[in-house]
Amino acid sequence: MGTVLDYFGSLVFDDRVMKANLSAKVYNSLKKTIDEGAKLDESVANAVAIAMRDWAVANGATHYTHWFQPLTGITAEKHDSFITPAPDGGVLMEFSGKELIQGEPDASSFPSGGLRATFEARGYTAWDPTSYAFIKGKTLCIPTAFCSYGGEALDKKTPLLRSMEALNKQALRILRLFGNDTAKCVRSSVGPEQEYFLITKEMYDQRPDLRFTGRTLFGAKPPKGQEMDDHYFGVIKPRVQAYMEDLNQELWKLGILAKTEHNEVAPAQHELAPIYSTTNIATDHNQLTMEIMQKVAAKHGLVCLLHEKPFAGVNGSGKHNNWSISTDTGINLLSPGDTPYENAQFLLFCCAVIKAVDDYQDLLRLSVATAGNDHRLGANEAPPAVISIFLGDELSAVMDAIETGNPYKGTEKTVMKLGVDVLPKFNRDATDRNRTSPFAFTGNKFEFRMLGSSNSIACANIMLNAAVAESLKIYADRLEKAKDFEKALHEMIQKTIKDHKHIIFNGNGYDDSWIKEATEKRGLLNYRTTADCMPHLLDEKNVKMLTSHKVFSEAELKSRCEIMLENYNKTVTIEANTMIEMAKTQIVPAIESFTADVAGSAATKKALSPKLACKYETELVGKLSELTDEIYVKIGDLEKVVAGLSKAKDTIKEAEMIRDKVLPKMEALRKPVDEAETITAKDYWPYPSYGDLLFGVK
């Protein structure tokens, strides 16, 4: 296959391919659409479609699809072949500009949250020219947005593109005030770090809970877990290394910038991190990455688990969303720059983020809310459910100096236009990295660490882009009217720091005292579960902000609240029913079988030696019998509360019942089952143990 240089992006209709296959006129017109959002001319679309078809067919493609991201959380595609009947009985390979720009899939079975009736089946996909088409298998995949017949967004891509445009619009207003007339657009960019587990396919197939829910619902703690910290950055096992090499190759062919790979903290856990790219492209690439990770794992006799908490007692998996904003001229607006004036601009953008995160804590929290992530957030491995911002000592000191009007006591000082002494440029590693912080400044970007490993990154970035756009709009509205820009700028930054400093926390987010301080003294929100936070999507302030920037319509917001809660309810209900079935049909019979054999062994011994006490057998049979009875009772309790869900009046009430009744009953059932596993002979237990699963890949 040659070197990476030879095959990187070989399956992507990227800029290199477009330059080589399009006329200069068509290429320049398309680039203007991609870079500046100019309207796409139909003749240009036809020329692009022909070039795209010829390139795809030359690379073995027979079909094309509009590849989109519905509200299921995964991707969707409907394949159409390029063939068209020819008069002579043969076929032609055709693909038009109209087919490129718009498709018409059946939308009836995709979640809509009440946006349309089931019988209203028509939906439309619209080409996103800013994200390159690619070949997967024998199919040309065209990244698209997905909407209903009435124009409502039925996907995650459409609101993401809207949020990017809202951020672009408001950021440009700020840049113009600082005298920047060269930047044509401002884009957010993301580098999502992806954590995952690898287990053997053979063991996966023996676990109904993994197959149906993606996580283990039962499992006693093994003698060794992650206590020794010997897996983190450890030597990668040969089988895993072979998987990673194949994964990189497949990702690189698709132009995905896979950069870093290593073992994570928990046994069998690993991480892949890409180089940054524009947010909508990063979103597409992350969805592709998750799909390809699972496909490549299958080729190696492995299963890639993307659930946030597949195993109790060891770290779960997250997806760190490294977010920044830059101009098309290459200026990172979250990098302090080399001059005091650039520093003032940086501080304003930094304050906009601080204000956004504080004002819309609820939106950021619910953007990462899933049944799986609820198990991870707040454990000593992931950020707490309380959102706070880590700035580090240096930037915090600068903010304090601005708030108080005192000079910043740094070693390399320059008087900024704000009237205080500040560093002209921060070193990227000026402060330690705080892995306990949900939202941390890390030199020239913010790292949002609350996302779960299976999450689409679209949701979090929609809310982040929109919230920052709102902050920038408030700033621009005031500064554009100011008679004294310097004074107004200083007052704006100073006021933001005073009003929002309660969300800045540089300490240990795992400390229980912090949660108490955050909620009781600082007034920060603590939404522990999806049921707690998701209804707040429809709070008046959130609806007003998101609709004012045209990121969502009110109807679209209502639909998403309904869909996310319904997904939460269905997920936990499936888990509960899986637990009931596993306990009834395999676990209890296994314990009973072992109990009977132990009792039989005791009876045999007594028959041979009547004076034997058979203490071991007697106590073990007694304990197993107690646990069996307890399990039986707990199964009944869980069945009862699951049956009661049908009485819920709406999805919100059902979610509350799941939070308050179903989840506690699930935990109550798990406890005696896990205890029984520790005293039941391994040959009798119906499922691979945690030790087998976590240490089974050699």
Residue pairs with C-beta under 8 A, 6 or more apart in sequence:
1 7
1 249
4 252
7 249
7 252
7 253
8 252
8 253
8 255
9 16
9 252
9 253
9 254
9 255
10 59
10 253
11 59
11 134
11 135
11 136
11 253
11 254
11 255
12 132
12 133
12 134
12 135
12 253
12 254
12 255
13 52
13 55
13 56
13 132
13 133
13 134
13 140
14 132
14 255
15 132
17 55
18 27
18 30
18 48
18 51
19 27
21 51
21 54
21 55
22 30
22 47
22 48
22 51
23 47
26 44
26 47
26 48
29 38
29 40
29 41
29 44
30 40
30 44
30 48
30 129
32 38
33 39
33 40
33 44
33 129
34 129
34 130
35 184
35 185
35 328
36 184
36 185
37 165
37 185
40 101
40 129
42 97
43 97
44 97
45 97
45 98
45 100
45 101
46 96
46 97
47 97
48 97
48 100
49 95
49 96
49 97
49 99
49 100
50 95
52 95
52 100
52 133
52 140
53 64
53 82
53 93
53 94
53 95
53 140
56 64
56 82
56 133
56 135
56 140
57 82
57 93
59 135
60 135
60 138
61 82
61 135
61 138
61 139
61 140
62 81
62 82
62 83
62 138
62 139
63 79
63 80
63 81
63 82
63 138
63 139
63 140
64 79
64 80
64 82
64 95
64 99
64 139
64 140
64 141
64 142
65 77
65 78
65 79
65 80
65 139
65 140
65 141
65 142
66 77
66 78
66 103
66 105
66 125
66 127
66 142
66 144
67 75
67 76
67 77
67 141
67 142
67 143
67 144
68 75
68 76
68 77
68 105
68 125
68 143
68 144
68 145
68 146
68 155
68 157
69 75
69 76
69 146
69 155
69 156
69 157
69 283
69 284
69 287
69 456
69 458
70 76
70 110
70 111
70 146
70 154
70 155
70 156
71 110
71 111
71 112
71 113
71 154
71 155
71 156
71 560
71 563
72 110
72 111
73 454
73 455
73 456
73 567
74 287
74 291
75 287
75 288
75 291
76 105
76 110
76 146
77 139
77 141
78 103
78 105
78 106
79 139
80 99
82 93
82 94
82 95
83 91
83 92
83 93
83 94
84 91
84 92
84 93
84 94
85 91
85 92
86 92
100 127
100 142
101 126
101 127
102 124
102 125
102 126
102 127
103 124
103 125
103 144
104 122
104 123
104 124
104 125
105 123
105 124
105 125
105 146
106 121
106 122
106 123
107 116
107 120
107 121
107 122
107 123
107 146
107 148
107 149
107 154
108 118
108 119
108 120
108 121
110 123
110 146
110 154
111 154
111 563
111 566
111 567
112 148
112 152
112 154
112 559
112 563
113 558
113 559
113 560
113 561
113 562
113 563
113 566
114 558
114 559
114 562
115 148
115 150
115 152
115 154
115 555
115 556
115 559
116 148
116 149
116 150
116 152
120 148
120 149
122 148
122 149
123 146
123 147
123 148
123 149
123 154
124 146
124 147
124 148
124 149
125 144
125 145
125 146
126 144
126 145
126 146
126 147
127 142
127 143
127 144
128 143
128 144
128 145
128 157
128 161
128 280
130 278
130 280
130 281
131 143
131 280
131 281
131 284
132 143
132 255
132 281
133 140
133 141
133 142
133 143
134 140
134 141
134 254
134 255
134 288
135 141
136 254
136 288
143 157
143 284
144 157
145 153
145 155
145 157
145 158
145 161
146 153
146 154
146 155
146 157
146 158
147 153
147 154
147 155
147 158
148 154
152 553
152 555
152 556
152 559
153 159
153 552
153 556
156 283
156 456
156 458
156 459
156 462
157 280
157 283
157 458
159 458
159 462
159 551
159 552
159 556
160 279
160 280
160 283
160 458
160 461
160 462
160 465
161 280
162 549
162 550
162 551
162 552
163 461
163 462
163 463
163 465
163 466
163 469
163 549
163 551
164 187
164 188
164 279
164 280
164 465
166 465
166 466
166 469
166 549
166 550
166 551
167 186
167 188
167 325
167 465
167 466
167 468
167 469
167 472
168 185
168 186
168 187
169 469
170 469
170 470
170 472
170 473
170 476
171 186
171 325
171 333
171 349
171 469
171 472
172 183
172 185
172 186
173 472
173 473
173 476
173 480
174 345
174 348
174 349
174 472
174 475
174 476
174 479
175 183
175 186
175 327
175 345
177 476
177 479
177 480
177 485
178 341
178 344
178 345
180 327
182 329
183 327
183 328
183 329
183 331
184 328
185 327
185 328
186 325
186 326
186 327
186 328
186 333
187 278
187 279
187 325
187 326
187 327
187 328
188 278
188 279
188 323
188 324
188 325
188 461
188 464
188 465
189 276
189 277
189 278
189 279
189 282
189 323
189 324
189 325
189 326
190 276
190 277
190 279
190 282
190 283
190 321
190 322
190 323
190 324
190 457
190 461
191 273
191 274
191 275
191 276
191 277
191 282
191 322
192 273
192 274
192 282
192 286
192 319
192 320
192 321
192 322
192 451
192 457
193 260
193 271
193 272
193 273
193 319
193 320
193 322
194 271
194 272
194 273
194 286
194 289
194 290
194 293
194 319
194 453
195 264
195 269
195 270
195 271
195 317
195 318
195 319
195 453
196 269
196 270
196 271
196 272
196 293
196 304
196 305
196 306
196 317
196 453
197 266
197 268
197 269
197 270
197 304
197 305
197 310
197 311
197 317
198 240
198 243
198 268
198 270
198 297
198 302
198 303
198 304
198 305
198 697
199 210
199 268
199 302
199 303
199 305
199 693
199 694
199 696
199 697
200 301
200 302
200 303
200 696
200 697
201 298
201 301
201 302
201 303
202 301
203 688
203 692
203 693
203 696
204 210
204 211
204 303
205 211
206 686
206 687
206 688
207 216
207 687
207 688
207 693
208 578
208 581
208 582
209 215
209 216
209 217
209 218
209 575
209 578
209 579
209 582
210 216
210 303
210 305
210 310
212 574
212 575
212 578
213 307
213 571
213 574
213 575
213 578
214 305
214 306
214 307
214 310
214 372
214 454
215 305
215 307
215 309
215 310
215 311
215 372
215 375
215 575
216 310
216 311
216 312
216 690
216 693
217 575
217 578
217 579
217 582
217 666
217 670
218 579
218 582
218 583
218 587
218 670
218 673
218 674
218 677
218 687
219 311
219 312
219 674
219 677
219 689
219 690
219 693
220 674
220 675
220 677
220 678
220 689
220 690
221 312
221 313
221 674
221 690
222 689
222 690
222 691
222 694
222 695
223 691
224 267
224 691
224 695
225 266
225 267
225 313
225 314
225 690
225 694
226 232
226 265
226 266
226 267
226 314
226 315
229 265
231 263
231 264
231 265
231 266
231 267
231 269
232 263
232 264
232 265
233 262
233 263
234 263
236 244
236 261
236 262
236 263
236 270
237 697
237 698
238 698
239 300
239 302
239 697
239 698
240 263
240 270
240 697
242 300
243 296
243 297
243 300
243 302
244 261
244 270
244 272
246 296
246 299
246 300
247 258
247 272
247 292
247 293
247 296
248 258
248 261
250 292
250 295
250 296
251 258
251 288
251 289
251 292
252 258
254 285
254 288
254 292
255 285
256 274
256 285
256 288
256 289
257 274
257 275
257 277
257 285
258 272
258 273
258 274
258 289
259 273
259 274
259 275
260 271
260 272
260 273
261 270
261 271
261 272
261 273
262 270
262 271
263 269
263 270
263 271
264 270
264 271
264 315
264 317
265 314
265 315
265 381
266 311
266 314
266 315
266 694
267 314
267 694
267 695
268 693
268 694
268 695
268 696
268 697
269 314
269 315
269 317
272 289
272 293
274 282
274 285
274 286
274 289
276 282
276 322
276 324
277 285
279 323
279 461
279 465
282 457
283 456
283 457
283 458
283 461
286 319
286 456
286 457
287 456
290 306
290 454
293 304
293 306
294 303
294 304
294 306
296 304
297 303
297 304
302 697
305 317
306 317
306 453
306 454
307 316
307 317
307 372
307 453
307 454
308 316
308 317
308 318
308 370
308 372
308 373
308 375
308 376
308 452
308 453
308 454
309 316
309 317
309 372
309 375
309 376
309 379
310 316
310 317
311 690
311 693
311 694
313 690
314 694
315 379
315 381
315 382
316 375
316 376
316 379
316 381
316 382
316 452
316 453
317 376
317 452
317 453
318 376
318 382
318 449
318 450
318 451
318 452
318 453
319 451
319 452
319 453
319 455
319 457
320 447
320 448
320 449
320 451
321 447
321 448
321 449
321 451
321 457
321 460
321 461
321 464
322 442
322 445
322 446
322 447
322 448
323 445
323 446
323 447
323 448
323 461
323 464
324 332
324 333
324 334
324 444
324 445
324 446
325 332
325 333
325 334
325 349
325 468
326 332
326 333
327 333
332 444
332 445
333 345
333 346
333 349
334 346
334 349
334 350
334 353
334 441
334 444
334 445
334 446
335 346
335 443
335 444
336 342
336 343
336 346
336 423
336 424
336 425
336 426
337 343
337 345
337 346
337 424
337 425
338 424
338 425
339 424
340 414
340 415
340 416
340 417
340 422
340 424
341 416
341 417
343 414
343 416
343 422
343 423
343 424
343 425
344 416
344 417
344 418
344 489
344 493
347 398
347 402
347 418
347 493
348 475
348 489
348 492
348 493
349 472
350 395
350 441
351 471
351 492
351 493
351 496
351 497
351 500
352 468
352 471
352 472
352 475
352 496
353 446
353 468
353 471
354 389
354 496
354 497
354 500
354 503
354 504
355 471
355 474
355 496
355 499
355 500
356 464
356 467
356 468
356 470
356 471
357 364
357 387
357 389
357 439
357 467
357 503
358 389
358 499
358 500
358 502
358 503
359 467
359 470
359 471
359 500
359 541
360 463
360 467
360 470
360 542
360 545
361 387
361 503
361 524
361 525
362 525
362 527
362 533
362 536
362 537
362 539
362 542
363 463
363 466
363 467
363 536
363 537
363 542
364 387
364 439
364 448
364 450
364 460
364 463
364 464
364 467
365 385
365 387
365 450
365 525
365 527
365 533
366 463
366 527
366 530
366 533
366 534
366 536
366 537
366 564
367 459
367 460
367 462
367 463
367 464
368 377
368 450
368 451
368 452
368 455
368 459
368 460
369 527
369 529
369 530
369 533
369 534
369 564
369 568
370 452
370 454
370 455
370 530
370 567
370 568
370 571
371 530
371 567
371 568
371 571
371 572
371 575
372 452
372 454
372 571
373 450
373 451
373 452
373 455
373 530
374 528
374 529
374 530
376 382
376 452
377 383
377 384
377 385
377 450
377 528
378 384
378 385
378 528
380 510
382 449
382 450
383 436
383 437
383 438
383 449
383 450
383 509
384 436
384 438
384 509
384 510
384 514
384 515
384 526
385 526
385 527
385 528
386 438
386 509
386 514
386 515
386 518
386 519
386 524
386 525
386 526
387 438
387 439
387 450
387 503
387 524
387 525
388 437
388 438
388 439
388 503
388 504
388 505
388 509
388 518
388 524
389 437
389 439
389 440
389 441
389 446
389 503
389 504
389 505
390 434
390 437
390 439
390 440
390 441
390 504
390 505
390 506
391 399
391 441
391 504
391 506
392 430
392 431
392 432
392 434
392 441
392 506
393 430
393 431
393 506
394 410
394 423
394 426
394 430
394 431
395 426
395 430
395 431
395 441
396 504
396 506
397 408
397 409
397 410
398 408
398 422
398 423
399 497
399 501
399 504
400 406
400 497
401 407
401 408
401 409
401 420
401 421
401 422
402 418
402 420
402 422
402 490
402 493
402 494
402 497
403 494
403 497
403 498
403 501
405 419
405 420
405 494
406 420
407 413
407 420
407 421
408 420
408 421
408 422
408 423
409 421
410 421
410 422
410 423
412 423
412 424
413 421
413 422
413 423
414 421
414 422
414 423
414 424
415 421
416 422
417 486
417 489
417 490
418 486
418 489
418 490
418 493
419 490
426 443
427 443
428 443
428 444
429 443
430 443
433 440
433 442
434 440
434 506
434 509
435 449
436 508
436 509
436 510
437 449
437 505
437 506
437 509
438 448
438 449
438 450
438 509
439 446
439 447
439 448
439 449
439 450
440 446
440 447
440 449
441 447
448 460
448 464
450 460
451 457
451 460
462 551
465 551
466 545
466 546
466 549
466 551
467 545
469 549
470 545
470 548
470 549
473 549
475 492
478 488
478 492
479 485
479 488
479 489
479 492
482 488
482 489
502 522
502 523
502 524
503 522
503 524
505 514
505 518
507 514
508 514
515 526
518 524
518 526
519 525
519 526
527 533
527 536
529 659
530 564
530 565
530 568
530 655
531 565
531 568
531 652
531 655
531 656
531 658
531 659
532 659
534 561
534 564
534 565
534 568
534 655
535 561
535 565
535 652
536 542
537 557
537 560
537 561
537 564
538 557
538 558
538 561
542 557
543 554
543 557
546 552
546 557
547 553
547 554
547 557
552 560
562 651
565 651
565 652
565 654
565 655
566 651
568 655
568 658
569 645
569 651
569 654
569 655
569 658
572 658
572 662
572 663
572 666
573 642
573 645
573 658
573 662
575 666
576 638
576 642
576 662
576 665
576 666
577 642
579 638
579 666
579 669
579 670
580 635
580 638
580 639
580 642
582 687
583 631
583 635
583 669
583 673
584 635
586 686
586 687
587 631
587 673
587 676
587 686
588 628
588 631
588 632
588 635
590 680
590 684
590 685
590 686
591 624
591 627
591 628
591 631
591 676
591 680
591 684
592 628
593 684
594 624
594 680
594 681
594 684
595 621
595 624
595 625
595 628
597 684
598 617
598 620
598 621
598 624
599 617
599 621
601 617
602 614
602 617
602 618
602 621
605 612
605 614
605 617
606 612
606 614
620 679
623 679
624 676
624 679
624 680
627 672
627 675
627 676
628 676
630 672
631 669
631 672
631 673
631 676
634 665
634 668
634 669
634 672
635 669
637 665
637 668
637 669
638 662
638 665
638 666
638 668
638 669
641 657
641 661
641 662
641 665
642 662
644 657
644 661
645 654
645 657
645 658
645 662
648 654
648 657
677 685
677 689
682 689
688 696
